[in-house]
C-alpha cells in the first residue's frame, strides 16, 4: 500500500501494531492501524480503482477484515 499511496503523491503518516484498547470493546482486536494522507480525493479514487490495487486486493481483504476508511478534514477544532 505504501508504494501505491506514494506513487500518487500521498504518504503513510503513521502505522503501528495494535496493543490494546483504552476505551470501548470490540469482538476481535485489530492487528495494526495505519493513517494515510492523500493529496486529494481524486488521487485516492485513482488508487482504489487502479490495476495495481486490484492485484493486491485479496491481501487487503484477507488481512483487514473490519477495515475502516475514514475521510477527515484537517483542523477539526480540537
N, C-alpha and C positions, 0 to 999 in steps of 0.2 A: 504494500500500500504506500509506503513512504516514497518509492520510486514514482508511482503514478501521481501522487499528490505533488511531488517536487517538479515533475515534468510540466505541470500546469501552473507553476509559479506559487504553489502553496507550500506549507511546511507543517511538520508534526511539531506542535508546541510542547506537548507533554505525553509521555507514555509510562506506564508502570504496572507492576503486579498489584492485584487487589489483596490486601492482607486482612481485611475485616470491615465491618460497618460500625460507624459511630452512632448512627441513628437509623431506625427502621428495620424491617425484616423482609427477607426475600426467601423464596423456596430454595433457590440454588445461587450461591455467591458467584459472581463473575470471576474469571481468571485474571483479566487485565483490562485496563482502560487506556484510551488514547484521545487526545484532543488535537484535531487537525484544523488548520486555518487555510482557507481557500481565498484567492484574490477576488472571486465573485461567485454568485450563484450559477452563472453560465459555465464557469470553469468546473464547478462541482458536477453539474449535469453532464458536461463533456466527458469527465472521468467516469461517471456512473454508467454511461452508455457506450463507453469505448470497448473495442475488441480486447484490449489488454485487461480491462476489468472483467469482462465476460470470461476470459481464460482462467482467472483465479477465483471466480465466484464460488466454486464448490468449496474452496478452503474457507472463505468467509462464512458461508452458510454452516459448514460443519463445526467451525471453531467458535462462532459467535452467536449461538442461539440466544435470543433475547436482546440482540443488539439494538441500540437506540441511535438514531442520527438526529441530533438536536440542533436546530438552527437558532442562532442567537444574534443579538446586536451588541456591539461593544458599548461600554459606558452606561450600564443599566441603572446607574444612580445609587449603587450600594455603598 
